[in-house]
Amino acid sequence: MKFEFHEDASFLSRIKAALPELNRAERTLGTFLLEFPGDLASYDAQELARLSGVSKSTVSRFVRRLGFENYESARRAARAESQRGSRYFLAHSEHVPPEEQLATSLEEELENVSRTFERIDMAELDALATAIATSRKVWVAGYRISHSFASYVYWQLIKVVPEAALIPQAGESLGEHFAAMQPDDVVIWIALRQKMGNTDAALLQLDRLGIPTALITDDGTEPNHRMKWHFRCRIETSSPQFNHASVTSLCHQIVTRATLRAGLDARTRLRRIDEFNTELGEV
């Protein structure tokens, strides 16, 4: 029996829908994949059969029952779903031994940072820094986990540029801020997986407004040529959480280079901030 699924049905939703009707071996495989879906995206059919304790023929029947032509088409679907940001796909049945976890994590961080900056044109990074330093106002946006990185960029830039805003704040709409933007502003939009549903519409609107925008995403996002700058960060990991070391490093480079571009104005602003904080007893 081959189940009928909507063509947009996700890999995991297909397994959940089919599970009650599967035979014992197929149900064993389905249950295993619901717990460790990343194994299908990472391993070939024979390896998956070994890890789940079923035969290779069971794997082949299973993926056809889910509506896939063969194992490779199911594997592509699982990979595509993992690229959209589900943390479920980070879990694997073969765990890193506890004594190796720190070394593995550090190795992954270094690899992510290195691979990220290998494909960044430093001239583009410097151009963004110049635009930030000479802009009327810098708008920094991000939702969910991206909001944390947007907050970091904002709190660094507010010390060295005349005007900066973190958007949206609680209870605010984007329209309130978009209406206040001007062509000599700069927007830094951070949209790591899983991004909010309004992201594409917001970026399209910024393009229509002619606001120079720097987009920061993970490398699961296709290059966005509408944006003046698009920096894609590698966040791969063997742990149950994405590794954002490359994002932090990129944000640091942006604020550091912008501070250097701002020159004397930035140093003067930093000095005045420290003087006021001292007088107000805030340091």
C-alpha positions in Angstrom: 0.0 0.0 0.0 1.3 3.4 -1.0 -0.2 6.4 0.9 -1.4 9.5 -0.8 0.1 12.7 0.5 -0.2 16.4 -0.5 2.9 17.3 -2.5 3.8 19.9 0.1 3.6 17.4 3.0 6.8 17.4 5.1 8.9 14.4 5.5 8.1 14.1 9.2 4.4 14.6 8.7 4.3 11.8 6.2 5.9 9.4 8.7 3.5 10.4 11.4 0.5 9.9 9.2 1.6 6.5 7.9 2.9 5.1 11.2 -0.3 3.4 12.4 -0.7 1.4 9.1 2.9 0.2 8.7 4.0 -3.3 9.4 6.2 -4.1 12.4 9.6 -3.6 10.7 8.5 -0.4 8.9 7.0 0.9 12.1 10.4 0.3 13.8 12.1 2.3 11.1 9.4 5.1 11.2 9.7 5.4 15.0 13.5 5.5 14.7 13.3 8.3 12.1 10.9 10.4 14.1 13.5 10.4 16.9 16.6 10.7 14.6 15.4 12.2 11.2 18.9 13.6 10.6 20.1 10.0 10.0 18.2 9.7 6.7 19.6 13.0 5.6 23.1 11.9 6.5 23.4 8.2 5.7 22.8 5.9 2.8 20.1 3.2 2.9 22.5 0.4 4.1 23.8 2.6 6.9 20.3 3.6 7.9 19.2 -0.1 8.0 22.1 -0.9 10.3 21.4 1.9 12.7 17.6 1.2 12.9 17.9 -2.6 13.1 15.9 -3.4 9.9 16.8 -4.7 6.5 17.8 -2.6 3.5 14.7 -3.9 1.7 12.5 -2.5 4.5 14.1 0.9 4.0 13.3 0.8 0.3 9.7 -0.3 0.9 9.3 2.3 3.6 10.3 5.3 1.5 8.0 4.1 -1.4 5.1 3.8 1.1 5.7 7.5 2.0 5.3 8.5 -1.6 8.9 8.8 -2.7 10.3 7.2 -5.8 13.4 5.9 -4.1 15.7 6.4 -1.2 17.6 9.3 -2.7 14.4 11.3 -3.3 13.4 10.7 0.3 16.9 11.8 1.4 16.7 15.0 -0.7 13.3 15.8 1.0 14.8 15.2 4.4 17.8 17.4 3.6 15.5 20.2 2.3 13.5 20.0 5.4 16.6 20.2 7.6 17.7 23.3 5.6 14.5 25.0 6.6 15.6 24.9 10.2 14.1 22.1 12.2 16.3 21.2 15.1 14.9 17.6 14.9 17.3 17.0 12.0 20.3 17.8 14.2 19.8 14.7 16.3 21.6 11.5 15.3 21.6 8.1 16.8 25.4 7.8 16.9 26.3 10.3 19.6 29.7 11.9 20.2 31.2 10.4 23.3 31.1 12.8 26.3 34.9 13.0 26.5 35.1 14.1 22.9 32.2 16.6 22.9 34.2 19.7 23.8 36.9 19.1 21.2 34.2 18.3 18.6 32.3 21.4 19.4 35.4 23.6 19.2 36.4 22.0 15.9 32.9 22.7 14.5 33.0 26.3 15.7 36.4 26.9 14.0 35.2 25.2 10.8 32.0 27.2 10.7 33.8 30.5 11.2 36.5 29.6 8.7 34.1 28.5 6.0 31.8 31.5 6.6 34.6 34.1 6.1 36.2 32.2 3.2 33.2 33.2 1.0 32.8 36.8 2.3 34.2 39.6 0.2 36.0 41.8 2.8 35.4 44.8 0.4 31.7 44.2 0.9 32.1 44.1 4.7 34.1 47.4 4.6 31.4 48.9 2.3 28.8 48.1 4.9 30.9 49.5 7.6 31.3 52.8 5.7 27.5 52.9 5.0 26.8 52.4 8.7 29.3 55.1 9.8 27.9 57.7 7.3 24.2 56.9 7.5 21.4 59.0 9.0 20.1 56.1 11.0 20.8 52.4 11.4 17.9 50.1 11.8 18.6 46.6 13.2 16.0 43.9 12.9 15.5 40.3 13.9 12.9 37.9 15.2 13.3 34.9 17.5 16.9 33.8 18.0 17.9 36.4 15.4 16.7 39.1 17.8 19.5 38.2 20.2 22.1 38.9 17.5 20.3 42.0 16.4 20.3 43.3 20.0 24.1 42.7 20.2 24.7 44.7 17.0 22.3 47.5 18.2 23.9 47.8 21.6 27.4 48.1 20.1 26.4 50.5 17.3 24.4 52.9 19.6 27.7 53.8 21.2 29.3 55.0 17.9 26.6 56.2 15.5 24.2 59.1 16.0 21.0 57.2 15.5 20.2 53.5 15.8 17.0 51.5 16.4 16.3 47.9 17.3 13.0 46.8 15.6 10.4 45.6 16.1 10.0 46.0 19.9 7.1 44.4 21.8 3.7 45.7 20.5 5.2 47.4 17.5 4.5 46.8 13.8 7.1 47.0 11.1 5.0 49.5 9.2 5.6 52.1 11.9 9.3 51.9 11.3 9.2 51.4 7.5 7.3 54.7 7.3 10.1 56.5 9.1 12.9 55.2 7.0 14.8 57.3 4.5 17.2 56.5 1.6 20.3 57.5 3.5 19.5 55.0 6.3 20.9 51.5 6.5 19.0 48.3 7.6 20.7 45.3 9.1 18.3 42.4 9.0 19.2 39.1 10.7 17.1 36.1 9.6 18.5 32.8 10.8 16.5 29.6 10.5 13.7 29.3 11.3 12.8 32.7 9.9 9.5 34.4 10.4 6.8 34.2 7.7 6.8 37.9 7.0 10.6 38.1 6.3 10.4 37.8 2.5 7.7 40.4 2.3 9.6 42.8 4.6 12.8 42.4 2.5 10.9 43.0 -0.7 9.4 46.2 0.8 12.9 47.4 1.8 14.0 46.9 -1.7 11.1 48.9 -3.1 11.9 51.7 -0.6 15.5 51.8 -1.8 16.9 51.4 1.7 20.4 49.8 1.6 20.0 46.5 3.5 22.5 44.0 4.8 20.9 40.6 5.2 22.5 38.1 7.6 21.3 34.5 7.3 22.5 30.9 7.7 23.8 29.2 4.6 20.6 27.3 4.1 19.2 30.5 2.6 19.7 31.0 -1.1 21.6 34.2 -2.0 19.2 37.2 -2.1 20.4 39.5 -4.9 17.8 42.2 -4.1 19.8 43.0 -1.0 22.8 45.3 -1.2 24.7 42.9 1.0 23.9 39.3 1.9 26.2 37.4 4.3 25.5 33.7 4.8 26.8 32.0 8.0 27.6 28.4 8.4 25.9 27.0 11.6 26.4 23.3 11.2 26.8 21.1 14.3 26.6 17.5 15.5 24.8 18.7 18.7 21.0 19.3 19.2 21.5 23.0 18.9 22.8 25.1 16.0 26.3 26.5 16.4 26.1 30.3 16.0 29.8 31.1 16.5 30.1 32.3 12.9 27.2 34.7 13.4 28.7 36.2 16.5 32.0 36.6 14.7 30.4 38.3 11.7 28.4 40.7 14.0 31.6 41.5 15.8 33.4 42.3 12.6 30.6 44.6 11.4 30.5 46.7 14.6 34.3 46.8 14.9 34.8 47.9 11.3 31.9 50.5 11.6 33.6 51.9 14.7 36.9 52.2 12.9 35.2 53.9 9.9 33.4 56.4 12.2 36.9 57.5 13.4 37.1 60.6 15.6 33.3 61.0 15.8 33.0 57.5 17.3 35.8 58.0 19.7 34.3 61.3 20.8 30.9 59.7 21.3 32.4 56.8 23.3 34.3 59.3 25.5 31.1 61.4 26.2 29.1 58.2 27.0 31.8 57.2 29.6 31.8 60.7 31.1 28.0 60.8 31.5 27.9 57.3 32.9 30.6 58.2 35.4 28.7 61.4 36.5 25.4 59.4 36.7 27.1 56.7 38.8 26.3 54.0 36.2 29.8 52.6 36.0 
